[in-house]
Amino acid sequence: MRTIPQILSCAWLALAVCACDSKSGGGTAPDDASADVPLLPVSPGDSWIYQVRLEIPAGVTSAGAAEVGTSYQRTRTYLGKISAAENLPVADCFEVRVPGSPPEREFVEIHPDCILIRGSQILRPETSRPMWLERPALFVIAGMKAGETMPELKTADGNITRQTKVIARESITVPAGTFRCIRLLTTGRDGELELHRTIWFAPGTGIVREEKTRYRRDQLVFRETQELAARKAFASVRPTAVEIPPMREMKFQSSR
């Protein structure tokens, strides 16, 4: 059975479309973006370890179900450039592992001044092919400023929508340290579910904090928070576990 986060991830991939030309990798980043470049330097074997907190209110998963509140560790490891399946192009691949769940692979295109989403795949026997975008979807661009927005994304029937806005450029502190970040807020709907997702992306490091909430008719059904505990460059010594306590011619729309 898929978890709530996995189902919502698939809904996002079914929706996403590209704001730039994947053959060229995009256009040109803003002139003042040099401080953000490269956005995400990576080498195979690099890993990001997150502390995760999941909360599901009582009665959400089934009638009479108890409230869920749990903490765990999520590890994201960069595997390099690989193909998700036969006849699909190579892409930058991250493998995400959570105790008790099948591994998931995330496929993106990492350019010096932008990162694009390509697809994902849950690694289990019944999964034959990944969720894959014919054209990649924009995730982050070097030089983004507060008030800038991505083009709104929606399915033909309007049941799934996404709108992403840059809220701020700010410093935040997480277990791994203090980072200068681009704060991105994505809002939208998956049918009757309303979503809010805030990401703090630190150029040169990656995602350092993420908050996801889902509501049904103004009632909270899901909240997940993750914070970076460590980023580890590849080494022959296996990383120790973290103890979890109990551009490219991108068009912006300005709200200013």
Backbone torsions as a table, in degrees:
resi	resn	phi	psi	omega
1	MET	NA	136.9	178.4
2	ARG	-76.2	146.0	174.7
3	THR	-79.4	165.3	177.3
4	ILE	-56.8	-46.5	178.9
5	PRO	-59.6	-38.1	-179.1
6	GLN	-67.3	-41.0	178.6
7	ILE	-62.4	-44.2	-178.8
8	LEU	-68.6	-33.8	176.4
9	SER	-62.7	-42.6	179.2
10	CYS	-64.9	-36.8	177.7
11	ALA	-61.7	-40.8	178.5
12	TRP	-63.0	-43.1	-178.5
13	LEU	-67.6	-32.9	177.6
14	ALA	-66.7	-26.4	-177.3
15	LEU	-85.2	-39.5	-160.1
16	ALA	-62.7	142.6	173.3
17	VAL	-133.7	167.7	-172.5
18	CYS	-98.5	145.1	175.9
19	ALA	-102.6	7.9	178.2
20	CYS	-151.7	171.0	-176.2
21	ASP	-83.9	115.6	-175.8
22	SER	-67.7	-24.1	-179.2
23	LYS	-69.8	-36.9	179.9
24	SER	-90.0	-12.9	-175.4
25	GLY	81.3	3.4	178.8
26	GLY	120.3	-158.7	-179.0
27	GLY	-116.5	-120.6	-176.3
28	THR	-123.2	132.6	178.7
29	ALA	-70.9	159.8	177.4
30	PRO	-54.7	152.8	-174.7
31	ASP	-60.3	-30.7	-175.7
32	ASP	-95.8	23.3	-175.0
33	ALA	-89.8	-0.7	-171.1
34	SER	-59.5	-31.6	-179.3
35	ALA	-66.7	-21.6	-179.2
36	ASP	-90.0	-9.2	-172.2
37	VAL	-99.7	133.6	-2.1
38	PRO	-77.2	144.0	-178.2
39	LEU	-63.1	-41.0	-175.6
40	LEU	-149.9	84.5	175.0
41	PRO	-70.4	129.5	-176.7
42	VAL	-138.7	155.1	171.9
43	SER	-137.0	145.6	178.9
44	PRO	-53.0	132.3	-178.2
45	GLY	100.4	-15.9	176.0
46	ASP	-61.5	144.0	-178.4
47	SER	-138.1	153.0	177.1
48	TRP	-123.9	126.0	-178.3
49	ILE	-111.9	126.4	-175.4
50	TYR	-117.2	145.0	166.6
51	GLN	-91.9	126.9	-174.7
52	VAL	-120.8	138.7	174.0
53	ARG	-124.5	123.6	-179.4
54	LEU	-115.9	133.5	178.3
55	GLU	-132.4	127.7	174.4
56	ILE	-129.4	119.7	-178.4
57	PRO	-62.7	160.5	178.8
58	ALA	-59.5	142.4	174.9
59	GLY	81.8	3.6	-177.0
60	VAL	-82.4	-50.2	-176.2
61	THR	-72.0	-29.8	175.7
62	SER	-166.1	163.0	-179.7
63	ALA	-60.3	127.5	178.8
64	GLY	80.2	2.2	-179.4
65	ALA	-66.6	144.5	-179.5
66	ALA	-75.1	159.6	175.0
67	GLU	-63.3	142.0	178.3
68	VAL	-110.5	130.1	174.5
69	GLY	-145.9	111.7	-174.7
70	THR	-145.3	152.6	176.6
71	SER	-120.6	144.7	-179.9
72	TYR	-158.3	179.5	-178.2
73	GLN	-110.8	136.6	174.6
74	ARG	-119.0	131.2	179.3
75	THR	-118.2	126.8	177.2
76	ARG	-113.1	121.6	-176.7
77	THR	-120.3	132.8	178.7
78	TYR	-82.5	122.2	-177.6
79	LEU	-94.6	-16.2	-175.7
80	GLY	109.3	-164.7	-179.9
81	LYS	-93.7	115.5	-180.0
82	ILE	-139.3	165.5	176.5
83	SER	-93.2	136.1	-179.8
84	ALA	-71.8	-27.6	-179.4
85	ALA	-166.9	167.6	178.7
86	GLU	-57.8	137.5	178.5
87	ASN	74.6	6.8	173.3
88	LEU	-104.7	147.6	-178.7
89	PRO	-70.6	160.2	175.2
90	VAL	-71.1	150.4	178.4
91	ALA	-149.5	164.1	175.1
92	ASP	-69.3	128.5	-172.7
93	CYS	-120.2	131.7	173.2
94	PHE	-116.3	136.4	174.4
95	GLU	-104.9	127.5	-176.2
96	VAL	-109.6	127.3	-179.1
97	ARG	-125.1	135.4	175.5
98	VAL	-131.8	132.9	179.8
99	PRO	-53.4	131.2	176.9
100	GLY	85.4	0.0	-180.0
101	SER	-125.5	152.0	177.3
102	PRO	-66.7	148.6	178.3
103	PRO	-62.2	151.6	175.6
104	GLU	-126.2	140.6	176.5
105	ARG	-109.5	134.9	178.0
106	GLU	-111.8	131.9	-178.4
107	PHE	-114.7	127.5	-178.6
108	VAL	-138.8	170.0	169.0
109	GLU	-113.0	116.8	179.1
110	ILE	-100.3	114.1	173.6
111	HIS	-110.1	161.5	179.7
112	PRO	-55.2	-35.3	-173.7
113	ASP	-117.8	7.0	174.7
114	CYS	-161.1	157.3	175.8
115	ILE	-127.7	131.9	-177.4
116	LEU	-119.9	142.9	178.9
117	ILE	-87.1	133.3	177.4
118	ARG	-112.0	-39.4	-178.7
119	GLY	169.4	-172.6	178.1
120	SER	-156.6	163.7	179.6
121	GLN	-152.8	130.7	173.7
122	ILE	-89.1	124.5	-173.6
123	LEU	-86.4	89.9	175.0
124	ARG	-145.8	159.8	-171.2
125	PRO	-54.9	-37.4	-175.5
126	GLU	-79.7	-5.8	179.2
127	THR	-87.8	114.4	-176.6
128	SER	-94.2	-40.7	-178.8
129	ARG	-137.4	156.2	178.6
130	PRO	-76.6	160.9	164.5
131	MET	-72.7	125.1	-171.8
132	TRP	-137.8	136.7	179.1
133	LEU	-93.8	129.5	175.9
134	GLU	-62.6	-36.9	174.8
135	ARG	-125.2	135.3	-175.1
136	PRO	-69.3	157.0	179.9
137	ALA	-108.3	138.4	-178.5
138	LEU	-68.4	133.3	176.3
139	PHE	-109.4	-53.6	-179.5
140	VAL	-153.2	150.1	-179.8
141	ILE	-129.3	140.0	175.6
142	ALA	-61.3	141.1	176.6
143	GLY	83.4	5.9	179.3
144	MET	-60.5	143.7	-177.8
145	LYS	-123.2	156.7	178.3
146	ALA	-56.3	135.5	178.8
147	GLY	99.0	-17.9	179.5
148	GLU	-77.8	146.0	-178.2
149	THR	-128.2	152.6	172.4
150	MET	-83.8	157.3	171.8
151	PRO	-58.9	140.2	178.9
152	GLU	-66.3	140.9	177.7
153	LEU	-111.6	138.2	176.7
154	LYS	-156.3	152.2	175.3
155	THR	-77.0	165.3	-177.0
156	ALA	-59.2	-35.6	-179.0
157	ASP	-85.5	-5.1	177.7
158	GLY	77.7	4.6	-177.4
159	ASN	-75.2	-25.3	179.2
160	ILE	-121.8	125.2	-179.1
161	THR	-135.3	154.0	174.8
162	ARG	-144.9	134.5	173.3
163	GLN	-133.5	124.4	-178.0
164	THR	-116.9	135.1	-177.4
165	LYS	-134.6	143.2	173.1
166	VAL	-81.7	117.4	-178.1
167	ILE	-85.8	-41.9	-175.8
168	ALA	-167.1	164.1	163.7
169	ARG	-114.3	119.0	-169.8
170	GLU	-152.9	163.1	175.3
171	SER	-96.6	135.9	174.5
172	ILE	-133.1	156.3	179.6
173	THR	-114.0	128.4	176.9
174	VAL	-128.1	175.0	-178.5
175	PRO	-54.1	-28.9	-178.7
176	ALA	-80.2	-11.4	-179.9
177	GLY	138.6	-165.3	179.5
178	THR	-107.8	133.5	-174.2
179	PHE	-135.1	144.9	171.9
180	ARG	-85.9	123.0	-168.1
181	CYS	-127.5	158.3	164.4
182	ILE	-98.2	119.9	179.2
183	ARG	-96.3	120.0	-177.5
184	LEU	-113.0	131.8	176.3
185	LEU	-114.7	123.5	174.8
186	THR	-112.2	128.4	176.1
187	THR	-125.5	160.5	178.7
188	GLY	164.4	-163.5	-178.0
189	ARG	-137.6	145.8	167.4
190	ASP	-119.6	88.0	-174.3
191	GLY	64.2	-120.3	-179.5
192	GLU	-86.6	-4.0	178.7
193	LEU	-88.4	130.1	173.8
194	GLU	-98.6	136.7	-176.4
195	LEU	-122.5	149.7	171.7
196	HIS	-137.1	127.3	179.9
197	ARG	-137.5	121.2	178.2
198	THR	-115.4	128.5	179.6
199	ILE	-121.5	133.7	171.3
200	TRP	-105.0	107.7	-178.6
201	PHE	-105.7	122.1	179.5
202	ALA	-99.3	112.3	177.1
203	PRO	-54.0	133.1	-178.1
204	GLY	91.6	-16.4	-177.9
205	THR	-121.8	-45.3	-177.1
206	GLY	116.4	-158.6	179.6
207	ILE	-72.7	124.1	179.2
208	VAL	-109.0	-19.5	176.0
209	ARG	-154.1	145.4	177.4
210	GLU	-147.9	135.6	176.2
211	GLU	-125.0	127.2	178.4
212	LYS	-126.6	131.3	175.0
213	THR	-133.9	149.3	176.6
214	ARG	-132.4	141.2	-179.5
215	TYR	-129.5	145.7	171.6
216	ARG	-125.4	116.7	-177.6
217	ARG	49.6	51.2	176.6
218	ASP	67.8	7.8	177.3
219	GLN	-104.4	128.2	178.8
220	LEU	-64.3	131.0	177.0
221	VAL	-118.0	-13.1	-174.4
222	PHE	-166.2	134.3	172.8
223	ARG	-141.6	129.0	176.9
224	GLU	-134.3	133.6	176.7
225	THR	-126.5	132.5	175.0
226	GLN	-130.5	142.4	178.5
227	GLU	-131.3	142.3	-179.9
228	LEU	-69.4	124.5	176.1
229	ALA	-96.9	-31.9	179.6
230	ALA	-165.3	143.8	166.5
231	ARG	-115.5	126.0	-174.8
232	LYS	-119.9	125.5	172.7
233	ALA	-72.1	151.7	-178.2
234	PHE	-58.4	136.0	176.6
235	ALA	-150.4	163.6	-179.6
236	SER	-70.6	-22.2	178.3
237	VAL	-87.4	127.3	-178.5
238	ARG	-67.3	135.8	179.7
239	PRO	-60.4	143.0	176.6
240	THR	-78.6	152.6	-179.1
241	ALA	-70.6	151.0	176.5
242	VAL	-98.5	127.8	-179.9
243	GLU	-75.9	126.6	-177.3
244	ILE	-98.1	121.7	178.3
245	PRO	-69.2	144.7	173.6
246	PRO	-58.1	NA	NA
247	MET	NA	-153.0	-149.8
248	ARG	-125.7	87.4	176.1
249	GLU	33.3	55.9	176.6
250	MET	-97.1	134.8	-179.2
251	LYS	-98.5	127.2	178.8
252	PHE	-104.6	156.9	170.1
253	GLN	-118.6	126.8	-177.2
254	SER	-97.7	135.9	177.6
255	SER	-93.4	-1.6	-178.4
256	ARG	-84.1	NA	NA
